Amino acid sequence: MHNNMVWVTLLSWFVAQGSKVIIGIIQKKRFNFSWLLGTGGMPSSHSAATMAMATCMGKEFGFDSPMFALSFMFAMVTMFDAQTWRRSIGFQARVLNRIMDDLHAGKTIDQPLRELVGHTPIEVFVGAVIGVAIPLLIYTKG
């Protein structure tokens, strides 16, 4: 309960995820509960959380430490995955949903695939900025 890194990382994730809800309400003029825990969208909460952890590691152990290097590389892999593989899966889901719609024209389909699973580069970048800014503003060494 006294691990500042965990709390700052969770706060960064919460700020990013909460931003998605606010953006969704403004854009769609409604609330959707899935925005609270769903993946994809602006900003990337994965980027925010992993960059927050890396920033905390840098502040705690030094930005030239192996702990920072490890956490920073983990963040880079996570963000790369978010904007490449997971985004590609979303495109594939969209195509498969169109195929299913064509095959079942006029019929209801049990459940379409989820199309928004990855991030655009700007979504990843904004999430990373949140993940760096929050620890720089509030993290103190344990």
C-alpha positions as a printed Julia matrix, in Angstrom:
142×3 Matrix{Float64}:
   0.0     0.0     0.0
   3.01    2.32    0.33
   4.49    1.76   -3.12
   4.4     5.19   -4.77
   5.37    3.74   -8.16
   2.27    1.56   -8.23
  -0.03    4.4    -7.22
   1.43    6.9    -9.69
   1.28    4.28  -12.46
  -2.36    3.52  -11.62
  -3.17    7.23  -11.48
  -1.63    7.72  -14.94
  -3.69    4.82  -16.28
  -6.83    6.26  -14.63
  -6.25    9.75  -16.06
  -5.78    8.33  -19.57
  -8.77    5.99  -19.28
 -10.9     8.75  -17.74
  -9.94   11.02  -20.62
 -11.39    8.44  -23.03
 -14.71    8.61  -21.18
 -14.77   12.42  -21.28
 -13.81   12.49  -24.97
 -16.46    9.86  -25.72
 -19.17   11.81  -23.91
 -18.24   15.01  -25.77
 -18.05   13.32  -29.18
 -20.97   10.88  -28.89
 -23.2    12.92  -26.55
 -23.77    9.8   -24.44
 -22.03    7.57  -21.89
 -20.83    4.06  -22.71
 -19.69    1.92  -19.76
 -17.26   -0.01  -21.98
 -15.15    3.17  -22.29
 -14.09    2.67  -18.65
 -12.27   -0.62  -19.23
 -12.09   -1.0   -23.0
  -8.95   -0.95  -25.13
  -8.13    1.45  -27.94
  -9.05    5.11  -28.28
  -7.49    8.42  -27.32
  -5.28    8.46  -25.3
  -3.59    5.11  -24.83
  -3.8     4.09  -21.18
  -1.25    1.32  -21.84
   1.22    3.98  -22.98
   0.39    6.17  -20.0
   0.9     3.36  -17.49
   4.11    1.95  -18.94
   5.69    5.37  -19.41
   4.63    6.35  -15.89
   6.39    3.29  -14.49
   9.51    4.04  -16.56
   9.51    7.66  -15.41
   9.12    6.61  -11.77
  12.02    4.18  -12.2
  14.12    6.97  -13.65
  13.3     9.31  -10.79
  13.87    6.61   -8.18
  17.0     4.91   -9.49
  18.35    7.43  -12.0
  17.7     7.76  -15.7
  21.0     5.99  -16.38
  20.11    2.93  -14.24
  19.39   -0.59  -15.48
  15.94   -0.38  -13.82
  15.02    2.62  -15.95
  16.43    0.97  -19.08
  14.39   -2.18  -18.45
  11.14   -0.35  -17.74
  11.68    2.04  -20.66
  12.23   -0.82  -23.11
   9.13   -2.55  -21.72
   7.17    0.66  -22.4
   8.57    0.86  -25.94
   7.56   -2.74  -26.72
   4.09   -2.16  -25.23
   3.55    1.01  -27.25
   4.85   -0.59  -30.46
   2.46   -3.5   -29.92
  -0.44   -1.14  -29.26
  -0.05    0.7   -32.53
   0.93   -2.2   -34.79
  -0.32   -5.67  -33.92
  -3.37   -4.7   -31.89
  -4.34   -2.06  -34.45
  -3.95   -4.59  -37.27
  -6.24   -6.99  -35.41
  -8.84   -4.21  -35.29
  -8.65   -3.74  -39.06
  -9.06   -7.49  -39.55
 -12.1    -7.49  -37.27
 -13.65   -4.71  -39.35
 -13.16   -6.7   -42.57
 -14.54   -9.88  -41.01
 -17.57   -7.97  -39.72
 -18.25   -6.67  -43.26
 -17.97  -10.21  -44.63
 -20.39  -11.46  -41.99
 -22.8    -8.63  -42.81
 -22.66   -9.52  -46.51
 -23.19  -13.23  -45.82
 -26.04  -12.63  -43.44
 -27.78   -9.72  -45.15
 -31.05   -9.15  -43.39
 -30.26  -11.55  -40.56
 -29.03  -10.72  -37.09
 -25.54  -11.83  -36.18
 -24.88  -13.05  -32.66
 -21.99  -10.75  -31.89
 -19.7    -8.81  -34.22
 -15.97   -8.76  -33.54
 -14.59   -5.84  -31.56
 -12.9    -3.5   -34.02
 -11.13   -1.01  -31.76
  -8.31   -2.94  -30.11
  -5.22   -0.93  -31.04
  -4.02    2.65  -31.18
  -2.92    5.2   -33.73
   0.56    6.66  -33.24
  -0.92    9.93  -31.87
  -3.0     8.02  -29.31
   0.16    6.21  -28.15
   2.11    9.49  -28.04
  -0.55   11.3   -25.95
  -0.73    8.34  -23.57
   3.06    8.4   -23.22
   3.0    12.15  -22.5
   0.44   11.58  -19.71
   2.61    8.75  -18.38
   5.67   10.99  -18.19
   3.95   14.15  -16.96
   2.11   12.73  -13.95
   5.15   11.09  -12.29
   7.29   14.15  -13.0
   4.67   16.27  -11.25
   3.85   14.11   -8.23
   6.21   11.14   -7.76
   8.55   11.29   -4.8
  11.2     8.72   -3.93
  10.04    5.95   -1.65
